[in-house]
Amino acid sequence: MSRSALIENVTAMLADAGFSVSDRATIRPKSFDVAARRGEDVVLLKILANIDAFDAPTGAEMRRLGHYLNATPLVIGLRSRDEELEHGVVYFRHGVPAISPDTALDYFLDGVPPLIYAAPGGLYVNIDGDVLADEREEQGLSLGQLAQELGVSRRTVSKYEDGMNASIDVAVQLEELFGDSLTSPVNVMDGAEDVRDADPTPEDPDVDPADQPVLTVLTRVGFDVHPTTRAPFKAVSEDEREPSLLTGNSDLTEAAVKRARIMASVGRVTHTRSVYFVDKSKQTSIDGTAIIERSEVEDMDDPEEFRDLLKERGEPSEA
């Protein structure tokens, strides 16, 4: 299956599952392919045939964007190396969870979350330690007796009851021993942080010198500005009083118009505004993205003046 066909299939599945889906980000370089929202759940999706093509800089960018846009970064792919991704298993690439299309279908369309995740050493599951302790005590088993049944140390059983995850083999043994499943699902929509160490959000990259003047203006009028390197916009700017702002900056070329349209589409999903700074333009808006000439704001330092201009050129994007 071609990557384009895979993206079409995944976006159609998301639409069937009740998600609003943005236009595909087709401008390179790009960290994510589409954004999608269902209720309060927002995902930034990278869709790949081989998830090993997902590199560290892209992972860092998607994790930053997820933090600034209150979204979950997620990779959907077919295989890793020469092996297909297993159904019902969550993998990780550079801190971002990755699942197969079938796993995504189960999760998003049928409401069946994955139970298994891949980590160094094999496949693992979440063990509900409180339930395990209750089951053990109800059957009158000591830590040592259960450890002997499982072929592990007493200390390992104690760790299971304290929340340590277990291998598939141990989970099967526990289910056969107690007759009940003691596993809990992997929470993909929270970035699967329940089964991995939640690393801090990667630091912002350096500002491109060409973007420094407009980003300085945004800082001056009260925004916290976070530059990007692989998104269809140059920065995400945050303000406690306003929706976040997707920011573009370049001459108004055909590619810039395309970027402005993608920004507007992503904004409708993520509930953000979008603005594109240009040298000269007769347009004041492109599909809801405000178009502002750099000369209009180069000396601006009044936050309300800037917000009024922004509201005049482009309304907040809402699904």
N, C-alpha and C positions, 0 to 999 in steps of 0.2 A: 504494500500500500504506500502511495506517495505521501509525503508530509502534508501537502495541501489537502488531500482527501482525508487524512487523519484529523487535521484541524477542523474540517467541515463536519466530520462525524461527531467529534467531541462537542463542538458548539451546538450542533443539532440536538445532541443528548441533553446538554444543559438547558436548552430552550424547552425541551419536553419535560424537564424536571422543574420548570417554573422559574428559571433564572432569566434575568435580563442580561444580554451579552453585548459587549462593545464591538465596534468594528475591529477587524484584525489590524494589529500594528505591523505595517509592512515596510516602514522606514528603518534602515540599518544605521548604526547598530541598535539592536533591540534586546531588552532583557525578557519581556513577556510578550505573548502573542495576543491574548485577549484578557479583559477584565469581566467578571460576572458577579451579579448580585441576586440573592433571594432573601427578602426580608432584611435582617441585620447582617446576614452572612455575605461577605465579599471575598472573592478569590482573584488572585492574579495568576494566570495560567501560562506555563511554557509547555508546548506540545511538541514532542520529539519522537522520531522512530527509535533512536538509540539514546538512552538517558546519559550515557557516558560523554555525549557531546555537550552536556551542561557543565560549563567550566566555573572555576572559583569566582572570577570577577562578576559573572552573571548571577551566581548564587548570592554574593554579597549585595549586589544592586537590588535583587528581588526582595531580600530580607529587609533592606532599608526602606524600599517602597511599601512593603507590607506594614512596617511600623508607622510610616508617615500617613498612609491612607487607611489605616485600620483594616487591613486586608490580610488574608492568608496566602503566602506564596505556595504554589503547588506545581509539580511537574507531572504530566501525564505522558507515558511513553510505552513503547511496545517491547523493548528488549534492553538488556545490558550485556555488552560484549556479544556473544553469539547465542545467548539464552533469552527466551521470552520471560518477561516479568511474571511471577506467579500470581495467580488469581487470589485475592484476599490478603495480599502481603503489602506492607508499606516499606519502601526503601528510602534511602536518604542520599542526596547528593549536595555536598557543601552546605549542610544545615537546612536544606529544603526537602520536605517529603515528596516522594515520587510513587505513583501507582499506575497500574495498567488501565486501559479503557474499560475492561470488564469490571475491575474493582471500583472504578468511578461510577459505572452504571449501577452497580449494586448499591453504592453509597448514596449517590445523589437522586437516583430515580426510584429505587426500591426502599431506601432508608435502612439498608443493611451495612453497618460500618465494618471495616476490616478488623480482625482480631490479632493478626500476626505482623511482626515487623522484622526486617533483616538488619543484623548488626554483625560486627566481626565475630566469627565463630559459628554463625548459623542463624536459625530462625527462632524468635522468642515471642512470648505472650505476656500481657499484663496479668499478674496474679493479684486477686483481691485478698490482701493479707488478713483483714478482719474476718472475712468469711472462712478462710482457711483455718484460722485459729479456732473459730466457733465449731467448725466441722470436726476438727481434731479432738477438741475437748468433749464434744457430744459422743464421740466414739471411744472416749477414754484412752486415747493414745497420748503418750508422752512425746516430747520433741525427739528423744532418742529412738523411740519405736517407729515414729513416722520416718525419721531419717534412714533407719534400717530398711524400711519398706521401699524407699525411693533409691537407695544406694548412694546417699549423699551424707554429708556430715551433719551433726546436730546443729552446728552453727549456721549451715546453709539453710536448714528449715527455719531457724529463727529469723534469718534475713528475708525469707519468703514472706513470713508473717509481718515483717516490718516494711514490706513493700517492694522488695527486690523482685525483678521479673525472672521468669523461668524459661527454660528451653521447651520446645514442642514436646519432646519425649517426657519430660517431667510433668507437663500439663496433662498429657494423656494418662499417665500413671495416676495422677491425683483424681482425674475424672472417673477412672475405673475404680479407684479405691473408695471414693465418697459418693459416686453416683450422680454428682452434680457438676456443672461447669463452674470453675472458680476464676475464669478469665473475664476481663473487662475490655471493651473495644479500644482501639487506638483513635484518639481524638484528632482526626486529620484537620478539622476546621480551626483548631488552635495550634496548627503547625506541628502536631504530634509531639508537643513538648513533654507530654507525660511519659514518653519512652526514650527521650534523649536529653542530654544536657542542654539546657537553654542558654546558648552562648549570647553574650551581649550583642546588641545591634551593631553591625560594622560601622566604623567611623565614616563620615562624609568624605567624598573625594575632594581634591583641590578644584577650585573654580577655574574654568576656562577663561583666560584673559579676555577673550572677545565678549564674554558674558558679564564680566565684572561690573561695568557701568550700570546695567539695568538691575543686576542683583543688589548693587549698592543702594540704588533708589528704593528697592523693596525693603531693604533693611532699614533705611532711613524713615520710611513711613510705617514701620512697626511690625514687619513680618520677620519670623525666623526662617531663614532661607537654607534649604538643603539641596546642594547641587547634585545632579545625576550625570552618569556617563553613558548609559545604554538604554535610556528610556526615550520615548518619542517627544519628550519635553526636556528642557534644560535644568529645571529645578522644581521642587515642591516647596511652596512657601506657606507657613502656618501662621495663623492669627487667632487668638482666643475668641475674638468677636465675630469672625467671618468664617465661611467655609475655606478649606485649604485651597491653594491657588497653584494650578499647573502652569508653568511659565515656559514660553518659547522665545527665541531671539535669533533673528537672521534677516537677511534681505527677503523681500516678499517674492520668492521664486515659486515655481510650480510645486517643488518639494515642500516649501514652507506652507503652502495652502493645504497640501495633503496632511502635513503634521498638525495644522490647526484643526482640521476636521477630525483626525484621530483623537486629539486632545479633548475636543468637545464630546466625542462619543465615550471616551473613558470617563470624562467628567460626569456624564449622565448616569453612569453606573456607580461611580465612587462618591457621588454627591459633592463634587468640587466645582469651583470656577476654573476657567482657563483664560489666559491672556497671552497674546503674541506681540512682541515688540519688533518693529520694523523701521526701516529708514523712511520710506515714503509709501503711502497707500491712499487710494480713494475709498477703500472699504473701511467700515468701522467694526465689522463683525463677520466671522466666517462660521456658519453653523452653530453660533452661540459662543464661539471663542472671541473675546474682545481683541480688536486690533488697535494698537496704540503706537503712534510714532515716537521714537526715542526722544526727539526734540521736545515733545509735549511734557515729558516728565524729568528731563535731565536736571532741572533745578528745583524740582518739587520736593517739599519737605513736610507738607501738611497731610497727615493721614486721612482726614475726612475728604480733602480735595481728591486724593487718589481714589478713595473708595467710591466717591460720586462718579468719577470718570469711568471706573470699572463697571459700575452698575448701569451707567448710561450705554456702554458698549456691549455688555454681555450679561445676561441674567444667570443666576446660579443654576447649575445643571443638576436636575433631579430626575430620578427614574419615574 
